[in-house]
Amino acid sequence: MQKKRIGINCKIADYKQEGYSEKEAIMHAEQWVAVPGYSEHQLGIAVDLNGASYDLYFWLQENSYKYGFIFHYPGDKTDITGTAEEVWHYRYVGVEAATHMYEQGLCLEEYLEQK
């Protein structure tokens, strides 16, 4: 069994092995792996939620705002967030902000830009 490679440097190495230049590999890797010290998880404001069924993510996307959490990296906002879709990643912003973002269809970056 091959050991799973983790971390930004490993992801960069994987992309370089696929033929990407150093610059391209870094750009692609940063869409998938947080640079150490910049993770919302390290700050204690985000969680990754996984379930036995993909249906969990549909429920979370429709209900998480009621508890102050947002689906931080939706696929249709990748160009704004700079991060590829992560259906499992939820960030706490508080019920008021989460409700506003949900009702307006905003990602966190758009919401903060309005403020």
All heavy atoms as an XYZ file, in Angstrom:
948
protein
N       0.839     -1.171      0.000
C       0.000      0.000      0.000
C       0.891      1.243      0.000
O       1.813      1.348      0.788
C      -0.909      0.010      1.240
C      -1.771      1.259      1.330
S      -2.713      1.372      2.869
C      -4.044      0.289      2.502
N       0.594      2.167     -0.906
C       1.370      3.403     -1.002
C       0.895      4.396      0.048
O      -0.298      4.589      0.241
C       1.215      4.003     -2.390
C       2.076      5.227     -2.597
C       1.900      5.790     -3.999
O       1.101      5.304     -4.779
N       2.657      6.813     -4.309
N       1.838      5.014      0.727
C       1.521      6.012      1.742
C       0.979      7.266      1.063
O       1.517      7.724      0.060
C       2.767      6.344      2.553
C       2.492      7.278      3.705
C       3.746      7.503      4.520
C       3.447      8.447      5.654
N       4.617      8.699      6.474
N      -0.077      7.831      1.604
C      -0.686      9.041      1.055
C       0.236     10.233      1.310
O       0.689     10.452      2.412
C      -2.054      9.293      1.692
C      -2.767     10.477      1.121
C      -4.125     10.653      1.756
C      -4.796     11.886      1.208
N      -6.075     12.125      1.827
N       0.492     10.999      0.261
C       1.314     12.194      0.378
C       0.426     13.353      0.804
O      -0.661     13.542      0.277
C       1.969     12.508     -0.963
C       2.960     11.443     -1.373
C       3.415     11.670     -2.778
N       4.079     12.953     -2.882
C       5.223     13.154     -3.505
N       5.823     12.140     -4.066
N       5.766     14.340     -3.568
N       0.902     14.138      1.769
C       0.123     15.269      2.243
C       0.997     16.511      2.307
O       2.213     16.430      2.251
C      -0.506     14.997      3.626
C       0.575     14.670      4.648
C      -1.530     13.895      3.560
C       0.080     14.578      6.062
N       0.370     17.637      2.427
C       1.081     18.891      2.574
C       1.301     19.585      1.245
O       1.244     18.979      0.173
N       1.546     20.868      1.332
C       1.700     21.699      0.139
C       2.901     21.263     -0.693
O       2.814     21.188     -1.911
C       1.764     23.205      0.507
C       1.691     24.087     -0.736
C       3.005     23.534      1.302
C       0.324     24.331     -1.240
N       4.024     20.951     -0.057
C       5.213     20.556     -0.809
C       4.994     19.246     -1.559
O       5.476     19.079     -2.680
C       6.433     20.455      0.105
C       6.866     21.811      0.614
O       6.640     22.832     -0.031
N       7.472     21.844      1.783
N       4.267     18.331     -0.953
C       3.968     17.063     -1.614
C       3.045     17.273     -2.802
O       3.218     16.657     -3.861
C       3.355     16.074     -0.630
S       4.517     15.524      0.638
N       2.069     18.157     -2.645
C       1.135     18.437     -3.739
C       1.873     19.117     -4.893
O       1.630     18.815     -6.058
C      -0.021     19.297     -3.228
C      -1.209     19.313     -4.139
C      -1.890     17.961     -4.169
C      -3.196     18.033     -4.901
N      -3.752     16.719     -5.164
N       2.785     20.028     -4.575
C       3.591     20.674     -5.614
C       4.407     19.619     -6.357
O       4.455     19.612     -7.596
C       4.505     21.754     -5.007
C       3.664     22.938     -4.512
C       5.554     22.223     -6.023
C       4.418     23.936     -3.651
N       5.026     18.719     -5.618
C       5.824     17.645     -6.228
C       4.957     16.777     -7.139
O       5.394     16.386     -8.233
C       6.491     16.802     -5.144
N       3.736     16.487     -6.697
C       2.823     15.678     -7.515
C       2.527     16.374     -8.850
O       2.552     15.739     -9.905
C       1.506     15.420     -6.770
C       1.658     14.450     -5.615
O       2.684     13.734     -5.550
O       0.734     14.417     -4.771
N       2.244     17.680     -8.801
C       1.950     18.421    -10.034
C       3.176     18.510    -10.938
O       3.064     18.407    -12.160
C       1.406     19.817     -9.720
C      -0.065     19.822     -9.386
C      -0.518     20.195     -8.136
C      -1.018     19.451    -10.338
C      -1.873     20.195     -7.827
C      -2.374     19.450    -10.048
C      -2.792     19.826     -8.794
O      -4.139     19.822     -8.500
N       4.339     18.679    -10.343
C       5.567     18.724    -11.145
C       5.805     17.381    -11.828
O       6.243     17.332    -12.981
C       6.750     19.129    -10.272
C       6.734     20.614     -9.932
C       7.801     21.005     -8.953
C       9.177     20.856     -9.518
N      10.220     21.315     -8.575
N       5.485     16.299    -11.123
C       5.620     14.958    -11.696
C       4.683     14.768    -12.879
O       4.968     14.012    -13.801
C       5.306     13.911    -10.619
C       6.310     12.829    -10.538
C       6.028     11.901     -9.362
O       4.967     11.911     -8.739
N       7.009     11.088     -9.049
N       3.562     15.497    -12.861
C       2.604     15.434    -13.967
C       3.033     16.303    -15.146
O       2.351     16.340    -16.167
C       1.219     15.870    -13.488
C       0.569     14.908    -12.528
C      -0.778     15.399    -12.017
O      -1.406     16.255    -12.685
O      -1.200     14.941    -10.945
N       4.136     17.046    -14.982
C       4.650     17.835    -16.096
C       4.455     19.337    -15.978
O       4.814     20.084    -16.885
N       3.890     19.802    -14.870
C       3.709     21.242    -14.685
C       5.041     21.889    -14.299
O       5.875     21.273    -13.652
C       2.686     21.521    -13.578
C       1.268     21.182    -13.960
C       0.722     19.948    -13.618
C       0.477     22.087    -14.652
C      -0.583     19.625    -13.962
C      -0.827     21.781    -15.007
C      -1.352     20.546    -14.658
O      -2.635     20.230    -14.996
N       5.202     23.159    -14.684
C       6.378     23.913    -14.254
C       6.270     24.183    -12.760
O       5.196     24.005    -12.159
C       6.457     25.250    -15.001
O       5.423     26.120    -14.557
N       7.355     24.634    -12.158
C       7.347     24.964    -10.717
C       6.247     25.973    -10.405
O       5.464     25.786     -9.475
C       8.719     25.516    -10.311
C       8.793     25.951     -8.856
C       9.078     24.816     -7.897
O       9.488     23.730     -8.329
O       8.882     25.014     -6.684
N       6.176     27.025    -11.191
C       5.182     28.092    -10.976
C       3.755     27.551    -11.122
O       2.896     27.838    -10.300
C       5.428     29.232    -11.955
C       4.568     30.446    -11.732
C       4.942     31.564    -12.679
C       4.079     32.780    -12.451
N       4.449     33.889    -13.347
N       3.524     26.766    -12.171
C       2.196     26.183    -12.385
C       1.847     25.206    -11.271
O       0.700     25.185    -10.790
C       2.152     25.441    -13.724
C       2.242     26.330    -14.934
C       2.454     25.532    -16.216
O       3.118     24.464    -16.180
O       1.942     25.974    -17.255
N       2.812     24.405    -10.844
C       2.581     23.418     -9.778
C       2.185     24.114     -8.477
O       1.264     23.674     -7.790
C       3.826     22.566     -9.580
N       2.871     25.189     -8.150
C       2.541     25.946     -6.930
C       1.130     26.518     -7.031
O       0.338     26.416     -6.092
C       3.584     27.060     -6.692
C       4.929     26.446     -6.307
C       3.100     28.036     -5.611
C       6.088     27.423     -6.304
N       0.810     27.108     -8.172
C      -0.516     27.698     -8.365
C      -1.624     26.649     -8.182
O      -2.602     26.879     -7.482
C      -0.617     28.323     -9.748
C      -1.955     28.992    -10.022
S      -2.113     29.547    -11.722
C      -2.289     27.980    -12.572
N      -1.446     25.489     -8.802
C      -2.455     24.428     -8.694
C      -2.526     23.873     -7.267
O      -3.611     23.642     -6.735
C      -2.180     23.296     -9.682
C      -2.464     23.659    -11.100
N      -3.724     23.969    -11.557
C      -1.642     23.779    -12.168
C      -3.679     24.249    -12.843
N      -2.416     24.149    -13.244
N      -1.384     23.660     -6.649
C      -1.343     23.099     -5.296
C      -2.031     24.018     -4.296
O      -2.728     23.551     -3.393
C       0.101     22.836     -4.874
N      -1.839     25.314     -4.450
C      -2.447     26.266     -3.504
C      -3.965     26.302     -3.601
O      -4.630     26.804     -2.698
C      -1.853     27.657     -3.704
C      -0.434     27.751     -3.178
C       0.215     29.103     -3.392
O      -0.297     29.914     -4.202
O       1.247     29.352     -2.749
N      -4.533     25.749     -4.674
C      -5.990     25.649     -4.771
C      -6.528     24.488     -3.943
O      -7.707     24.445     -3.639
C      -6.423     25.473     -6.227
C      -6.248     26.721     -7.044
C      -6.830     26.564     -8.433
O      -7.204     25.475     -8.870
N      -6.916     27.657     -9.140
N      -5.657     23.550     -3.582
C      -6.091     22.348     -2.871
C      -5.566     22.233     -1.457
O      -6.198     21.599     -0.620
C      -5.689     21.093     -3.652
C      -6.479     20.933     -4.898
C      -6.070     21.216     -6.169
C      -7.826     20.495     -5.013
N      -7.077     20.968     -7.067
C      -8.175     20.524     -6.381
C      -8.787     20.075     -4.102
C      -9.420     20.153     -6.846
C     -10.027     19.706     -4.570
C     -10.332     19.736     -5.925
N      -4.415     22.812     -1.174
C      -3.793     22.644      0.133
C      -3.465     24.013      0.704
O      -2.814     24.827      0.049
C      -2.484     21.817      0.021
C      -1.863     21.617      1.392
C      -2.745     20.478     -0.655
N      -3.903     24.277      1.915
C      -3.613     25.556      2.562
C      -2.131     25.649      2.907
O      -1.528     24.682      3.362
C      -4.445     25.713      3.830
N      -1.585     26.821      2.661
C      -0.197     27.072      3.030
C      -0.121     27.043      4.555
O      -0.989     27.618      5.231
C       0.253     28.444      2.479
C       1.655     28.779      2.927
C       0.141     28.460      0.956
N       0.877     26.377      5.141
C       0.976     26.303      6.609
C       0.879     27.690      7.261
O       1.493     28.648      6.801
C       2.356     25.678      6.827
C       2.579     24.859      5.601
C       1.966     25.657      4.479
N       0.055     27.758      8.295
C      -0.153     29.017      9.010
C      -1.314     29.831      8.477
O      -1.682     30.843      9.063
N      -1.918     29.412      7.367
C      -3.009     30.165      6.756
C      -4.322     29.391      6.726
O      -5.287     29.829      6.138
C      -2.633     30.566      5.325
C      -1.536     31.596      5.294
C      -0.205     31.216      5.325
C      -1.847     32.948      5.262
C       0.807     32.159      5.306
C      -0.837     33.902      5.237
C       0.482     33.501      5.263
O       1.478     34.434      5.250
N      -4.369     28.255      7.343
C      -5.560     27.418      7.323
C      -6.621     27.917      8.293
O      -6.330     28.249      9.445
C      -5.178     25.977      7.698
O      -6.324     25.213      7.948
N      -7.854     27.944      7.834
C      -8.974     28.282      8.718
C      -9.104     27.245      9.826
O      -9.567     27.561     10.912
C     -10.270     28.354      7.914
C     -10.296     29.462      6.905
C     -11.545     29.426      6.043
O     -12.117     28.345      5.812
O     -11.935     30.505      5.591
N      -8.674     26.029      9.558
C      -8.715     24.982     10.574
C      -7.771     25.326     11.724
O      -8.102     25.141     12.887
C      -8.330     23.621      9.981
C      -9.274     23.152      8.933
N     -10.537     22.699      9.219
C      -9.143     23.067      7.588
C     -11.146     22.352      8.101
N     -10.312     22.570      7.090
N      -6.589     25.827     11.401
C      -5.630     26.195     12.435
C      -6.151     27.337     13.295
O      -5.813     27.444     14.464
C      -4.284     26.582     11.811
C      -3.552     25.407     11.224
C      -2.278     25.817     10.518
O      -2.168     26.885      9.944
N      -1.289     24.933     10.571
N      -6.972     28.185     12.703
C      -7.562     29.297     13.450
C      -8.749     28.847     14.305
O      -9.197     29.576     15.177
C      -8.036     30.393     12.489
C      -6.949     31.117     11.703
C      -7.574     32.040     10.668
C      -6.047     31.893     12.634
N      -9.265     27.656     14.031
C     -10.397     27.135     14.796
C     -11.744     27.648     14.328
O     -12.727     27.608     15.073
N     -11.823     28.142     13.076
C     -13.086     28.702     12.584
C     -13.699     27.871     11.460
O     -14.713     28.270     10.879
C     -12.912     30.159     12.106
C     -11.842     30.262     11.021
C     -12.593     31.067     13.285
C     -11.696     31.653     10.416
N     -13.097     26.730     11.143
C     -13.626     25.899     10.068
C     -13.524     24.422     10.431
O     -12.667     24.024     11.222
C     -12.877     26.164      8.770
N     -14.428     23.647      9.821
C     -14.439     22.201     10.010
C     -14.651     21.527      8.662
O     -15.239     22.108      7.755
C     -15.550     21.739     10.986
C     -15.313     22.267     12.380
C     -16.921     22.156     10.487
N     -14.168     20.315      8.542
C     -14.457     19.471      7.395
C     -15.445     18.419      7.862
O     -15.198     17.732      8.855
C     -13.196     18.797      6.868
C     -12.273     19.767      6.143
O     -12.718     20.879      5.811
O     -11.108     19.404      5.911
N     -16.574     18.328      7.173
C     -17.624     17.389      7.541
C     -17.768     16.340      6.453
O     -17.940     16.676      5.288
C     -18.955     18.131      7.731
C     -18.931     19.234      8.792
C     -20.187     20.069      8.731
C     -18.748     18.628     10.166
N     -17.690     15.093      6.849
C     -17.820     13.992      5.904
C     -18.858     13.009      6.422
O     -18.981     12.802      7.614
C     -16.476     13.279      5.714
C     -15.473     14.182      5.036
O     -15.700     14.609      3.922
N     -14.391     14.504      5.717
N     -19.590     12.438      5.485
C     -20.628     11.495      5.871
C     -20.598     10.258      5.007
O     -19.824     10.164      4.056
N     -21.452      9.336      5.342
C     -21.529      8.071      4.619
C     -22.199      8.254      3.254
O     -22.057      7.420      2.377
C     -22.302      7.046      5.440
N     -22.890      9.374      3.080
C     -23.633      9.613      1.855
C     -23.398     11.030      1.361
O     -23.266     11.969      2.154
C     -25.126      9.409      2.132
O     -25.901      9.938      1.089
N     -23.360     11.187      0.050
C     -23.190     12.507     -0.552
C     -24.372     13.415     -0.231
O     -24.251     14.635     -0.255
C     -23.009     12.366     -2.060
C     -22.296     13.525     -2.689
C     -20.907     13.632     -2.626
C     -22.998     14.526     -3.352
C     -20.239     14.697     -3.198
C     -22.331     15.594     -3.928
C     -20.958     15.683     -3.844
O     -20.309     16.751     -4.412
N     -25.519     12.831      0.114
C     -26.713     13.606      0.453
C     -26.466     14.565      1.615
O     -27.123     15.599      1.722
C     -27.885     12.687      0.798
C     -28.377     11.922     -0.418
O     -28.104     12.351     -1.556
O     -29.045     10.888     -0.219
N     -25.522     14.224      2.479
C     -25.170     15.085      3.597
C     -24.826     16.488      3.114
O     -25.239     17.475      3.701
C     -23.971     14.501      4.366
C     -23.274     15.448      5.353
C     -24.149     15.666      6.569
C     -21.917     14.919      5.735
N     -24.078     16.576      2.013
C     -23.630     17.872      1.523
C     -24.789     18.723      1.012
O     -24.771     19.940      1.162
C     -22.552     17.702      0.460
C     -21.373     16.919      0.989
C     -21.008     15.705      0.437
C     -20.654     17.374      2.086
C     -19.947     14.982      0.936
C     -19.589     16.659      2.603
C     -19.246     15.458      2.020
O     -18.196     14.742      2.538
N     -25.779     18.104      0.412
C     -26.960     18.859     -0.025
C     -27.677     19.463      1.182
O     -28.090     20.617      1.166
C     -27.926     17.977     -0.827
C     -27.329     17.455     -2.107
C     -27.221     16.097     -2.318
C     -26.881     18.320     -3.090
C     -26.671     15.608     -3.489
C     -26.331     17.855     -4.268
C     -26.223     16.481     -4.465
N     -27.822     18.659      2.234
C     -28.474     19.150      3.450
C     -27.667     20.294      4.053
O     -28.225     21.319      4.437
C     -28.639     18.019      4.477
C     -29.430     18.467      5.665
C     -30.777     18.386      5.825
C     -28.921     19.107      6.853
N     -31.142     18.939      7.030
C     -30.023     19.394      7.682
C     -27.656     19.475      7.282
C     -29.900     20.017      8.920
C     -27.531     20.100      8.518
C     -28.647     20.364      9.317
N     -26.357     20.132      4.146
C     -25.507     21.172      4.718
C     -25.611     22.479      3.931
O     -25.698     23.557      4.519
C     -24.050     20.711      4.764
C     -23.710     19.690      5.841
C     -22.327     19.091      5.590
C     -23.785     20.314      7.223
N     -25.601     22.390      2.613
C     -25.672     23.593      1.792
C     -26.989     24.332      1.981
O     -27.039     25.548      1.857
C     -25.441     23.249      0.324
C     -23.998     22.874      0.052
C     -23.765     22.385     -1.361
O     -24.592     22.580     -2.243
N     -22.634     21.749     -1.587
N     -28.041     23.615      2.308
C     -29.351     24.237      2.505
C     -29.630     24.650      3.948
O     -30.538     25.446      4.194
C     -30.457     23.273      2.040
C     -30.446     23.021      0.549
C     -30.729     24.280     -0.263
O     -31.595     25.070      0.133
O     -30.045     24.466     -1.291
N     -28.880     24.143      4.908
C     -29.221     24.376      6.315
C     -28.118     24.920      7.210
O     -28.400     25.406      8.303
C     -29.748     23.080      6.937
C     -31.055     22.661      6.324
O     -32.090     23.215      6.631
N     -30.995     21.696      5.416
N     -26.877     24.848      6.799
C     -25.766     25.219      7.682
C     -25.835     26.676      8.137
O     -25.413     26.998      9.247
C     -24.421     24.938      7.009
O     -24.278     25.728      5.843
N     -26.364     27.556      7.300
C     -26.450     28.975      7.668
C     -27.268     29.183      8.937
O     -27.011     30.113      9.701
C     -27.020     29.804      6.511
C     -28.506     29.652      6.324
C     -29.393     30.539      6.937
C     -29.034     28.617      5.555
C     -30.768     30.395      6.780
C     -30.399     28.470      5.392
C     -31.255     29.364      5.998
O     -32.614     29.226      5.850
N     -28.239     28.317      9.178
C     -29.095     28.432     10.373
C     -28.293     28.289     11.658
O     -28.728     28.704     12.726
C     -30.189     27.364     10.346
C     -31.138     27.483      9.165
C     -32.068     26.276      9.110
C     -32.899     26.280      7.850
N     -33.690     25.053      7.716
N     -27.114     27.702     11.539
C     -26.248     27.462     12.692
C     -24.982     28.323     12.645
O     -24.065     28.136     13.429
C     -25.887     25.975     12.752
C     -27.132     25.113     12.748
C     -27.622     24.584     11.555
C     -27.848     24.888     13.918
C     -28.789     23.822     11.536
C     -29.009     24.132     13.908
C     -29.472     23.607     12.716
O     -30.633     22.859     12.698
N     -24.943     29.258     11.681
C     -23.830     30.192     11.577
C     -22.678     29.734     10.709
O     -21.629     30.374     10.680
N     -22.858     28.650      9.958
C     -21.793     28.129      9.104
C     -22.100     28.396      7.635
O     -23.262     28.422      7.234
C     -21.632     26.619      9.301
C     -20.982     26.255     10.601
C     -21.740     26.086     11.750
C     -19.605     26.097     10.682
C     -21.145     25.758     12.954
C     -18.998     25.765     11.884
C     -19.767     25.605     13.022
N     -21.042     28.570      6.851
C     -21.195     28.748      5.404
C     -20.406     27.675      4.665
O     -19.391     27.187      5.142
C     -20.709     30.139      4.946
C     -19.240     30.356      5.323
C     -21.610     31.232      5.495
C     -18.558     31.465      4.548
N     -20.883     27.338      3.496
C     -20.182     26.480      2.542
C     -19.159     27.395      1.877
O     -19.486     28.159      0.989
C     -21.198     25.918      1.547
C     -20.635     25.159      0.393
C     -19.517     24.368      0.518
C     -21.270     25.208     -0.840
C     -19.012     23.650     -0.554
C     -20.790     24.490     -1.918
C     -19.664     23.720     -1.783
N     -17.922     27.366      2.365
C     -16.957     28.397      1.990
C     -16.448     28.321      0.559
O     -16.167     29.341     -0.052
C     -15.763     28.382      2.947
C     -14.897     29.602      2.791
N     -13.795     29.828      3.558
C     -14.961     30.670      1.953
C     -13.237     30.968      3.211
N     -13.921     31.490      2.233
N     -16.315     27.144     -0.006
C     -15.695     27.035     -1.322
C     -16.608     26.369     -2.357
O     -16.325     25.269     -2.827
C     -14.363     26.276     -1.219
C     -13.378     26.929     -0.292
C     -12.915     26.273      0.840
C     -12.920     28.215     -0.543
C     -12.002     26.872      1.692
C     -12.014     28.837      0.309
C     -11.556     28.152      1.423
O     -10.665     28.753      2.270
N     -17.698     27.043     -2.745
C     -18.571     26.470     -3.782
C     -17.882     26.477     -5.147
O     -17.064     27.363     -5.438
C     -19.789     27.387     -3.763
C     -19.308     28.678     -3.187
C     -18.176     28.331     -2.262
N     -18.213     25.512     -5.958
C     -17.583     25.370     -7.274
C     -17.796     26.536     -8.204
O     -16.925     26.847     -9.016
N     -18.927     27.208     -8.091
C     -19.197     28.335     -8.994
C     -18.542     29.636     -8.533
O     -18.725     30.674     -9.159
C     -20.700     28.530     -9.177
C     -21.432     28.887     -7.896
O     -20.882     28.687     -6.788
O     -22.576     29.367     -7.996
N     -17.771     29.585     -7.447
C     -17.102     30.781     -6.926
C     -15.580     30.608     -6.869
O     -14.882     31.418     -6.266
C     -17.624     31.118     -5.519
C     -19.131     31.287     -5.410
C     -19.578     32.629     -5.911
C     -21.086     32.782     -5.681
N     -21.551     34.123     -5.853
N     -15.065     29.572     -7.514
C     -13.630     29.295     -7.468
C     -12.800     30.482     -7.939
O     -11.757     30.784     -7.371
C     -13.293     28.046     -8.304
O     -13.990     26.931     -7.739
C     -11.812     27.744     -8.309
N     -13.275     31.187     -8.957
C     -12.529     32.329     -9.470
C     -12.468     33.466     -8.451
O     -11.553     34.291     -8.480
C     -13.127     32.832    -10.784
C     -14.586     33.239    -10.670
O     -15.333     32.600     -9.908
O     -14.982     34.200    -11.355
N     -13.391     33.494     -7.508
C     -13.429     34.529     -6.468
C     -12.675     34.072     -5.223
O     -11.897     34.832     -4.649
C     -14.888     34.883     -6.107
C     -15.602     35.445     -7.328
C     -14.939     35.871     -4.938
C     -17.103     35.561     -7.168
N     -12.899     32.821     -4.805
C     -12.262     32.320     -3.575
C     -10.810     31.914     -3.798
O     -10.026     31.902     -2.854
C     -13.019     31.103     -3.006
O     -12.912     30.010     -3.925
C     -14.468     31.432     -2.713
N     -10.480     31.540     -5.027
C      -9.129     31.071     -5.317
C      -8.882     29.648     -4.861
O      -7.760     29.161     -4.891
N      -9.946     28.965     -4.442
C      -9.828     27.596     -3.939
C     -10.842     26.711     -4.662
O     -11.989     27.104     -4.831
C     -10.091     27.556     -2.420
O      -9.140     28.400     -1.777
C      -9.960     26.155     -1.867
N     -10.403     25.544     -5.080
C     -11.287     24.599     -5.741
C     -12.411     24.188     -4.785
O     -12.265     24.253     -3.564
C     -10.499     23.366     -6.179
N     -13.528     23.759     -5.356
C     -14.683     23.373     -4.543
C     -14.315     22.326     -3.503
O     -13.635     21.346     -3.805
C     -15.799     22.820     -5.426
C     -17.032     22.434     -4.625
C     -18.184     22.020     -5.509
O     -17.983     21.120     -6.349
O     -19.262     22.583     -5.355
N     -14.768     22.580     -2.297
C     -14.602     21.637     -1.190
C     -15.966     21.489     -0.523
O     -16.332     22.276      0.341
C     -13.570     22.146     -0.176
C     -12.169     22.217     -0.711
C     -11.141     22.608      0.337
O     -11.506     22.890      1.497
O      -9.958     22.629     -0.013
N     -16.705     20.470     -0.951
C     -18.076     20.297     -0.454
C     -18.130     19.989      1.039
O     -19.169     20.125      1.666
C     -18.842     19.208     -1.233
C     -19.019     19.608     -2.680
C     -18.162     17.855     -1.113
N     -17.011     19.616      1.611
C     -16.937     19.217      3.018
C     -16.520     20.357      3.946
O     -16.578     20.224      5.153
C     -15.928     18.074      3.165
C     -14.591     18.451      2.572
C     -13.588     19.148      3.205
C     -14.134     18.202      1.254
N     -12.531     19.350      2.344
C     -12.844     18.772      1.127
C     -14.683     17.551      0.151
C     -12.097     18.714     -0.039
C     -13.930     17.496     -1.010
C     -12.661     18.058     -1.097
N     -16.092     21.494      3.398
C     -15.467     22.567      4.191
C     -16.487     23.637      4.585
O     -17.058     24.294      3.731
C     -14.339     23.202      3.375
C     -13.535     24.203      4.140
N     -12.389     23.867      4.829
C     -13.711     25.527      4.330
C     -11.891     24.954      5.395
N     -12.676     25.966      5.104
N     -16.672     23.803      5.888
C     -17.615     24.801      6.409
C     -16.913     25.726      7.391
O     -16.163     25.281      8.251
C     -18.820     24.106      7.064
C     -19.752     23.609      5.990
C     -19.478     22.439      5.306
C     -20.833     24.372      5.599
C     -20.280     22.028      4.262
C     -21.642     23.965      4.553
C     -21.353     22.794      3.891
O     -22.146     22.408      2.846
N     -17.192     27.006      7.234
C     -16.565     28.026      8.083
C     -17.633     28.700      8.924
O     -18.723     29.012      8.449
C     -15.860     29.067      7.220
C     -15.260     30.182      8.060
C     -14.511     31.156      7.229
N     -14.138     32.305      8.042
C     -13.103     33.065      7.804
N     -12.328     32.818      6.774
N     -12.849     34.100      8.575
N     -17.303     28.946     10.166
C     -18.221     29.641     11.068
C     -18.071     31.150     10.883
O     -16.963     31.681     10.943
C     -17.956     29.277     12.527
C     -18.986     29.890     13.447
C     -20.234     29.313     13.575
C     -18.712     31.073     14.125
C     -21.195     29.892     14.380
C     -19.668     31.655     14.934
C     -20.916     31.057     15.058
O     -21.872     31.636     15.844
N     -19.206     31.829     10.644
C     -19.220     33.293     10.505
C     -20.297     33.930     11.379
O     -20.413     35.149     11.411
C     -19.416     33.733      9.033
C     -18.247     33.299      8.168
C     -20.740     33.219      8.471
N     -21.102     33.122     12.043
C     -22.214     33.629     12.842
C     -23.508     33.555     12.051
O     -23.506     33.609     10.823
N     -24.611     33.446     12.761
C     -25.915     33.243     12.122
C     -26.311     34.438     11.252
O     -26.794     34.262     10.129
C     -27.010     32.954     13.181
C     -28.386     32.890     12.541
C     -26.701     31.651     13.918
N     -26.114     35.653     11.733
C     -26.527     36.834     10.961
C     -25.793     36.916      9.620
O     -26.418     37.070      8.568
C     -26.272     38.101     11.775
C     -26.754     39.365     11.084
C     -26.514     40.609     11.929
O     -26.517     40.527     13.169
O     -26.329     41.675     11.314
N     -24.477     36.811      9.644
C     -23.692     36.883      8.406
C     -23.998     35.696      7.499
O     -24.169     35.859      6.282
C     -22.204     36.937      8.726
N     -24.085     34.502      8.073
C     -24.356     33.301      7.276
C     -25.717     33.389      6.599
O     -25.855     33.021      5.426
C     -24.273     32.053      8.155
N     -26.710     33.894      7.313
C     -28.054     34.028      6.741
C     -28.040     35.017      5.585
O     -28.602     34.752      4.515
C     -29.061     34.465      7.819
O     -29.081     33.467      8.853
C     -30.447     34.637      7.248
N     -27.394     36.157      5.780
C     -27.309     37.162      4.715
C     -26.614     36.575      3.482
O     -27.098     36.732      2.357
C     -26.554     38.404      5.207
C     -26.372     39.441      4.152
N     -27.380     40.302      3.788
C     -25.310     39.738      3.372
C     -26.944     41.086      2.818
N     -25.682     40.773      2.558
N     -25.502     35.892      3.693
C     -24.753     35.319      2.583
C     -25.585     34.260      1.857
O     -25.602     34.211      0.621
C     -23.437     34.730      3.090
C     -22.476     35.804      3.563
S     -21.101     35.194      4.547
C     -20.363     34.040      3.449
N     -26.292     33.451      2.617
C     -27.129     32.406      2.019
C     -28.249     33.028      1.183
O     -28.475     32.640      0.033
C     -27.712     31.509      3.115
C     -28.652     30.457      2.586
C     -28.157     29.290      2.021
C     -30.028     30.636      2.642
C     -29.012     28.323      1.530
C     -30.897     29.674      2.150
C     -30.385     28.521      1.589
O     -31.240     27.568      1.091
N     -28.934     34.001      1.759
C     -30.066     34.625      1.067
C     -29.638     35.401     -0.181
O     -30.389     35.479     -1.151
C     -30.822     35.550      2.028
C     -31.577     34.779      3.097
C     -32.215     35.663      4.151
O     -31.922     36.888      4.196
O     -33.014     35.122      4.958
N     -28.440     35.966     -0.166
C     -27.947     36.752     -1.300
C     -27.102     35.934     -2.279
O     -26.692     36.445     -3.324
C     -27.123     37.944     -0.795
C     -27.897     38.896      0.090
C     -29.076     39.533     -0.642
O     -28.927     40.036     -1.748
N     -30.252     39.488     -0.036
N     -26.812     34.678     -1.928
C     -25.999     33.827     -2.798
C     -24.547     34.269     -2.872
O     -23.898     34.128     -3.908
N     -24.034     34.790     -1.759
C     -22.676     35.309     -1.715
C     -21.705     34.315     -1.095
O     -22.070     33.593     -0.166
C     -22.625     36.592     -0.871
C     -23.525     37.745     -1.280
C     -23.488     38.846     -0.229
C     -23.123     38.273     -2.647
N     -20.482     34.324     -1.571
C     -19.422     33.615     -0.866
C     -18.814     34.602      0.130
O     -19.110     35.800      0.100
C     -18.363     33.076     -1.834
S     -17.402     34.311     -2.708
N     -17.979     34.131      1.028
C     -17.409     34.979      2.068
C     -16.659     36.172      1.482
O     -16.790     37.304      1.965
C     -16.478     34.168      2.966
C     -15.781     34.943      4.077
C     -16.800     35.563      5.039
C     -14.811     34.044      4.827
N     -15.893     35.944      0.441
C     -15.106     37.014     -0.160
C     -16.005     38.121     -0.722
O     -15.691     39.309     -0.578
C     -14.189     36.440     -1.244
C     -13.051     35.583     -0.703
C     -13.471     34.216     -0.170
O     -14.635     33.790     -0.400
O     -12.648     33.557      0.485
N     -17.127     37.752     -1.332
C     -18.073     38.751     -1.840
C     -18.722     39.515     -0.698
O     -18.903     40.731     -0.766
C     -19.156     38.065     -2.694
C     -18.639     37.502     -3.974
C     -19.657     36.630     -4.670
O     -20.315     35.790     -4.004
O     -19.799     36.800     -5.897
N     -19.078     38.795      0.345
C     -19.688     39.410      1.531
C     -18.739     40.440      2.159
O     -19.129     41.567      2.467
C     -20.064     38.330      2.536
C     -20.582     38.846      3.850
C     -21.888     39.332      3.966
C     -19.781     38.835      4.991
C     -22.371     39.792      5.169
C     -20.260     39.293      6.201
C     -21.551     39.770      6.290
O     -22.034     40.230      7.491
N     -17.492     40.057      2.324
C     -16.512     40.957      2.929
C     -16.248     42.168      2.039
O     -16.018     43.262      2.548
C     -15.209     40.212      3.206
C     -15.303     39.134      4.286
C     -13.991     38.355      4.383
C     -15.698     39.729      5.639
N     -16.309     41.979      0.737
C     -16.118     43.096     -0.181
C     -17.238     44.129     -0.027
O     -17.008     45.331     -0.140
C     -16.075     42.580     -1.613
C     -15.592     43.600     -2.624
C     -15.425     42.995     -3.987
O     -14.475     42.193     -4.162
O     -16.249     43.307     -4.871
N     -18.451     43.667      0.271
C     -19.590     44.574      0.492
C     -19.426     45.390      1.774
O     -19.926     46.485      1.861
C     -20.903     43.794      0.589
C     -21.400     43.257     -0.713
C     -22.754     42.574     -0.538
O     -23.261     42.403      0.570
N     -23.333     42.162     -1.644
N     -18.753     44.803      2.737
C     -18.577     45.466      4.030
C     -17.538     46.514      3.870
O     -17.164     47.375      4.334
C     -18.194     44.476      5.132
C     -19.271     43.460      5.420
C     -20.379     44.136      6.138
C     -21.557     43.239      6.378
N     -22.649     43.911      6.998
